[in-house]
Amino acid sequence: MDIAELQKKLIAAARANVPGDHVPYAFEKRVTALLASRVAPQSLDLWVRGLWRAAVSCVGVALLCAAWSLLTPTIAPTTTPGSTDLSQDFENTLLASVDQGDQAP
């Protein structure tokens, strides 16, 4: 059946059938209030719950890491004659090219 023809028949049937006055007072307001009172399930509810759980677990991991770093004893750096200081090695490596550029050919 053709959709346009079906639409014409349905509109003609609706026009031939005049609505009655038997609709109660403020019926549409009661129906819309009832629809508004129902809570529609949100598609994002599961995501929100999961993200809150992840946030709580991340805070827990951060607190554990902070406690671990604060409660572990710090070891004082000891330098022995055979050991080298890492900061001095790093600085010498970075400044090696500058030192080579200062030398006259």
ROVO-657401 format. One record per residue: residue in three letters; x, y, z of N, C-alpha, C in turn. Coordinates in nm, 4 decimals, m for minus. Atoms other than C-alpha are relative to their C-alpha. Layout:
res/nu/nv/nw/cau/cav/caw/cu/cv/cw
ALA/X/Y/Z/X/Y/Z/X/Y/Z
...
//
This chain:
res/nu/nv/nw/cau/cav/caw/cu/cv/cw
MET/0.0838/m0.1169/0.0000/0.0000/0.0000/0.0000/0.0885/0.1234/0.0000
ASP/m0.0741/m0.1242/0.0112/0.1192/0.3480/m0.0824/m0.0138/0.0798/0.1304
ILE/m0.0005/m0.0728/m0.1271/0.2151/0.5544/0.2226/m0.0818/0.1284/m0.0105
ALA/0.0771/m0.1244/0.0174/0.0664/0.8761/0.0851/m0.1500/m0.0295/0.0005
GLU/0.1420/0.0372/0.0030/m0.2658/0.7002/0.0186/m0.0484/m0.0385/0.1405
LEU/0.0344/0.0379/m0.1373/m0.2666/0.5510/0.3685/m0.0147/0.1238/0.0886
GLN/0.0074/m0.1230/m0.0782/m0.1992/0.8944/0.5187/m0.1297/0.0750/m0.0302
LYS/0.1246/m0.0687/0.0374/m0.4931/1.0437/0.3247/m0.1203/m0.0691/0.0628
LYS/0.1117/0.0742/m0.0591/m0.7280/0.7663/0.4461/m0.0071/0.0219/0.1507
LEU/m0.0008/m0.0212/m0.1445/m0.6187/0.8098/0.8056/m0.0456/0.1405/0.0365
ILE/0.0420/m0.1380/m0.0267/m0.6649/1.1880/0.7935/m0.1497/0.0155/m0.0255
ALA/0.1439/m0.0066/0.0285/m1.0109/1.1460/0.6341/m0.0795/m0.0673/0.1109
ALA/0.0701/0.0680/m0.1089/m1.1108/0.8981/0.9062/0.0023/0.0841/0.1270
ALA/m0.0089/m0.0848/m0.1182/m0.9895/1.1341/1.1769/m0.0921/0.1206/m0.0106
ARG/0.0885/m0.1157/0.0175/m1.1842/1.4258/1.0318/m0.1462/m0.0410/0.0090
ALA/0.1386/0.0463/m0.0059/m1.5003/1.2169/1.0054/m0.0411/m0.0321/0.1428
ASN/0.0278/0.0353/m0.1385/m1.4755/1.1155/1.3704/0.0291/0.1211/0.0884
VAL/m0.0154/m0.1213/m0.0801/m1.5315/1.4345/1.5732/0.0250/m0.0403/0.1454
PRO/m0.0254/0.0356/m0.1400/m1.3802/1.4195/1.9239/m0.1149/0.0434/0.0902
GLY/0.1105/m0.0286/m0.0915/m1.6313/1.4119/2.2072/0.0452/0.0890/0.1145
ASP/m0.0261/m0.0859/m0.1149/m1.6576/1.6280/2.5151/0.0101/m0.0809/0.1291
HIS/m0.0013/0.0843/m0.1178/m1.6283/1.3356/2.7534/0.1397/m0.0111/0.0653
VAL/m0.1335/m0.0005/m0.0597/m1.2623/1.4071/2.8375/m0.0082/0.0750/0.1324
PRO/0.0083/m0.0673/m0.1311/m1.2292/1.4892/3.2108/0.0809/0.1297/0.0026
TYR/m0.0649/m0.1293/m0.0156/m1.1202/1.8335/3.3260/0.1481/m0.0204/0.0375
ALA/m0.1446/m0.0002/m0.0242/m0.7389/1.8865/3.3214/0.0620/m0.1384/m0.0151
PHE/m0.0528/0.1351/0.0231/m0.6796/1.5346/3.1936/0.1439/0.0041/m0.0508
GLU/m0.1354/m0.0060/0.0568/m0.3732/1.6351/2.9925/0.1030/0.0451/0.1035
LYS/m0.0926/m0.0434/m0.1049/m0.2198/1.8085/3.2954/0.0338/m0.1155/0.0934
ARG/m0.0256/0.1152/m0.0860/m0.2599/1.4951/3.5059/0.0910/m0.1011/m0.0695
VAL/m0.0838/0.0953/0.0736/m0.1059/1.2796/3.2344/0.1433/0.0508/m0.0092
THR/m0.1366/m0.0534/0.0091/0.1922/1.5117/3.1858/0.0683/0.0015/0.1371
ALA/m0.0585/0.0053/m0.1338/0.2418/1.5319/3.5639/0.0422/m0.1420/0.0347
LEU/m0.0343/0.1392/m0.0239/0.2389/1.1528/3.5825/0.1248/m0.0395/m0.0791
LEU/m0.1184/0.0308/0.0807/0.4907/1.1282/3.2997/0.1250/0.0675/0.0551
ALA/m0.1147/m0.0714/m0.0552/0.7150/1.3886/3.4609/0.0479/m0.0632/0.1302
SER/m0.0392/0.0597/m0.1273/0.7099/1.2032/3.7930/0.0774/m0.1301/m0.0192
ARG/m0.0748/0.1234/0.0254/0.8447/0.8841/3.6356/0.1441/0.0347/m0.0349
VAL/m0.1419/m0.0214/0.0259/1.2210/0.8676/3.6325/0.0402/m0.0903/m0.1159
ALA/m0.0443/0.0762/0.1161/1.3460/0.7636/3.2941/0.1428/m0.0475/0.0231
PRO/m0.1381/0.0468/m0.0190/1.6559/0.5452/3.3037/0.0942/0.0721/m0.0956
GLN/m0.0989/m0.0722/0.0794/1.9534/0.7390/3.1840/0.1011/m0.0992/m0.0547
SER/m0.0998/0.0887/0.0587/2.1969/0.5731/2.9514/0.1388/0.0272/0.0570
LEU/m0.1310/m0.0343/m0.0547/2.4850/0.7484/3.1269/0.0148/m0.0377/0.1469
ASP/m0.0077/0.0348/m0.1417/2.4032/0.6198/3.4769/0.1114/m0.0995/0.0285
LEU/m0.1053/0.1001/m0.0220/2.6336/0.3221/3.4420/0.1382/0.0628/m0.0117
TRP/m0.1289/m0.0682/0.0156/2.9169/0.5432/3.3195/0.0316/0.0849/0.1226
VAL/m0.0221/m0.0874/m0.1151/2.8709/0.7875/3.6075/0.0404/m0.0829/0.1219
ARG/m0.0354/0.0857/m0.1135/2.8765/0.5077/3.8657/0.1419/m0.0537/m0.0143
GLY/m0.1339/0.0529/0.0217/3.1862/0.3557/3.7097/0.1085/0.1041/0.0185
LEU/m0.1001/m0.1062/m0.0148/3.3702/0.6866/3.6951/0.0169/0.0423/0.1455
TRP/m0.0133/m0.0322/m0.1423/3.2916/0.7625/4.0606/0.0789/m0.1071/0.0730
ARG/m0.0772/0.1081/m0.0623/3.4225/0.4216/4.1609/0.1471/0.0113/m0.0372
ALA/m0.1387/m0.0164/0.0424/3.7367/0.4838/3.9568/0.0654/0.1171/0.0723
ALA/m0.0563/m0.1157/m0.0696/3.7840/0.8240/4.1186/0.0328/m0.0358/0.1444
VAL/m0.0249/0.0396/m0.1386/3.7540/0.6741/4.4658/0.1225/m0.0905/0.0077
SER/m0.1160/0.0884/m0.0021/4.0045/0.4011/4.3837/0.1294/0.0768/m0.0305
CYS/m0.1192/m0.0813/0.0292/4.2469/0.6592/4.2365/0.0430/0.0805/0.1220
VAL/m0.0338/m0.0732/m0.1225/4.2278/0.8650/4.5552/0.0635/m0.0950/0.1002
GLY/m0.0585/0.0989/m0.0901/4.2989/0.5496/4.7538/0.1426/m0.0343/m0.0377
VAL/m0.1364/0.0304/0.0457/4.6027/0.4655/4.5423/0.0926/0.1188/0.0273
ALA/m0.0817/m0.1186/m0.0264/4.7298/0.8241/4.5737/0.0340/0.0111/0.1487
LEU/m0.0265/m0.0047/m0.1438/4.6931/0.8112/4.9525/0.0996/m0.1074/0.0423
LEU/m0.0960/0.1056/m0.0309/4.8768/0.4789/4.9688/0.1409/0.0373/m0.0446
CYS/m0.1319/m0.0428/0.0490/5.1615/0.6163/4.7572/0.0579/0.1117/0.0867
ALA/m0.0478/m0.1091/m0.0860/5.1826/0.9292/4.9712/0.0453/m0.0539/0.1348
ALA/m0.0388/0.0577/m0.1289/5.1903/0.7250/5.2921/0.1292/m0.0789/m0.0128
TRP/m0.1208/0.0789/0.0208/5.4530/0.4940/5.1496/0.1233/0.0898/m0.0140
SER/m0.1146/m0.0887/0.0195/5.6760/0.7824/5.0420/0.0351/0.0764/0.1283
LEU/m0.0273/m0.0719/m0.1243/5.6387/0.9587/5.3786/0.0522/m0.0917/0.1106
LEU/m0.0350/0.0884/m0.1099/5.6826/0.6549/5.5997/0.1276/m0.0818/m0.0236
THR/m0.1233/0.0746/0.0231/5.9811/0.4934/5.4305/0.1172/0.0836/0.0486
PRO/m0.1154/m0.0774/m0.0491/6.3105/0.5895/5.5930/0.0847/0.0473/m0.1179
THR/m0.0859/m0.0539/0.1057/6.5260/0.8126/5.3816/0.1431/m0.0400/0.0294
ILE/m0.1385/0.0424/m0.0130/6.8746/0.6897/5.3228/0.0882/0.1179/m0.0368
ALA/m0.0900/m0.1124/0.0253/7.1399/0.9565/5.3511/0.1007/m0.0401/m0.1071
PRO/m0.0959/0.0349/0.1053/7.3581/0.9703/5.0431/0.1410/m0.0079/0.0567
THR/m0.1381/0.0166/m0.0456/7.6984/0.8360/5.1233/0.0900/m0.0015/m0.1217
THR/m0.0949/m0.0027/0.1107/7.9886/0.9088/4.8993/0.1284/m0.0660/0.0464
THR/m0.1272/0.0665/m0.0272/8.2866/0.6824/4.8993/0.0987/0.0460/m0.1051
PRO/m0.0976/m0.0483/0.0976/8.6086/0.7604/4.7181/m0.0167/m0.0628/m0.1386
GLY/0.0148/0.0648/0.1309/8.5287/0.5105/4.4399/m0.1307/0.0340/m0.0702
SER/0.1303/m0.0264/0.0618/8.1681/0.6277/4.3798/m0.0023/0.1415/m0.0574
THR/0.0128/m0.1318/0.0631/8.0678/0.9197/4.1615/m0.1387/0.0563/0.0283
ASP/0.1267/m0.0677/m0.0229/7.7932/1.1717/4.2074/m0.0741/0.0094/m0.1326
LEU/0.0772/0.0016/0.1238/7.5175/1.1317/3.9469/m0.0272/0.1416/m0.0502
SER/0.0280/m0.1368/0.0441/7.4391/1.5035/3.9418/0.1221/0.0621/m0.0677
GLN/m0.1219/m0.0525/0.0627/7.8008/1.5884/3.8620/0.0236/m0.0639/m0.1363
ASP/m0.0136/0.0665/0.1308/7.8112/1.3271/3.5839/m0.0974/0.0591/m0.1007
PHE/0.1018/m0.0562/0.0884/7.4895/1.4679/3.4373/0.0410/0.1406/m0.0454
GLU/m0.0418/m0.1356/0.0349/7.6191/1.8258/3.4492/0.1208/m0.0012/m0.0926
ASN/m0.1169/0.0102/0.0879/7.9512/1.7272/3.2929/m0.0387/m0.0452/m0.1398
THR/0.0456/0.0469/0.1310/7.7699/1.5459/3.0121/m0.0676/0.1128/m0.0765
LEU/0.0702/m0.1093/0.0662/7.5469/1.8438/2.9359/0.0940/0.1129/m0.0412
LEU/m0.0898/m0.1110/0.0285/7.8305/2.0949/2.9456/0.1218/m0.0417/m0.0816
ALA/m0.1164/0.0463/0.0758/8.0762/1.8830/2.7470/0.0109/0.0717/m0.1348
SER/m0.0057/m0.0680/0.1294/7.9797/2.0427/2.4170/0.0383/0.1484/0.0163
VAL/m0.0349/m0.1401/m0.0262/8.0097/2.3924/2.5679/0.1505/0.0099/0.0271
ASP/m0.1441/m0.0013/m0.0307/8.3554/2.3099/2.7009/0.0828/m0.0209/m0.1256
GLN/m0.0744/0.0239/0.1235/8.4646/2.1813/2.3596/m0.0042/0.1231/m0.0903
GLY/0.0110/m0.1183/0.0836/8.3389/2.4980/2.1911/0.0887/0.1136/0.0460
ASP/m0.0854/m0.1040/m0.0537/8.5517/2.7159/2.4189/0.1479/m0.0166/m0.0396
GLN/m0.1394/0.0252/0.0346/8.8763/2.5565/2.3074/0.0314/0.0571/m0.1380
ALA/m0.0408/m0.0589/0.1289/9.0623/2.7328/2.0319/0.0594/m0.1105/m0.0873
PRO/m0.0572/0.1032/0.0877/9.1516/2.5179/1.7274/0.1462/0.0165/m0.0241
//
